[in-house]
Amino acid sequence: MIAVALILAALPSTPAGIEPLKAEAGRACTLDGARCIGVTGEGDTAQPMLRAAADLPAAASEETYSSETYAPWPGLIRTPDGPLAGIEVQVRSMYSGGGGSASTLRLYRLDAAGDAQGDPVLTVPLKGALMIRACFSEADMKQRAGACHDEYEFAGELTAERAASGWPVLHYVTTATAFPRGVSRSEDSLEQSPLTEADLVVTRDPKCSFERRFVFDPASALYRPDAPLPDCSDYTAP
């Protein structure tokens, strides 16, 4: 059997960016299928691990605990101290007349054995989709112009570029939208002015549609943003 340390050393050099991995039986594998990322642990202890494909059972790469699902992130990032790998944590909630889901990326440094080292170096929301019931009577339907659900969508994208330090700079771009215009999870829409046909449009939320640049900080062993991230829990906490 090839030693895992040699497997890591044998990973081909790639240009700046995130090396895409392909989904394979619940795992995320290199394009040649030789090495795969799986998930070990559960809850806050869930972490990625990189193994030769033959040494990583498919059942070990994706687990579900209550409303949370853990799956390997389909990307690999090179650093001077070894690769970064991640897991996506997805949470689902169901409630009367609606429901939602959201996923968060936890990005970890891997050691020579292919296991995560310590806490995540980066944690950011990736996706959010929520539908919340807004009508409970015919009068509500009239006030809402027939739009009886509030809908919230969030999408985050991470890219990487090479930096002089050797640690890639990570760029994070998000888009958040809401329907109908003017709705908010912190306010009761039935206490606001009645909606019109002109309000039945998807609108971009400027607060939660933003860009950040993350740079690795060796002192804290964390990626730090160039500005604080806003509270977007309306979109990312079902």
Beta strands, then each sheet from edge to edge (+ up, - down):
strand 1: 19-20
strand 2: 22-24
strand 3: 27-29
strand 4: 35-40
strand 5: 47-52
strand 6: 63-65
strand 7: 68-72
strand 8: 75-76
strand 9: 84-95
strand 10: 98-110
strand 11: 116-133
strand 12: 149-161
strand 13: 169-179
strand 14: 203-204
strand 15: 211-217
strand 16: 222-225
sheet 1: 1+ 8-
sheet 2: 2+ 3- 4+ 5-
sheet 3: 6+ 7- 9+ 10- 11+ 12- 13+ 14-
sheet 4: 6+ 7- 9+ 10- 11+ 12- 13+ 15- 16+
end
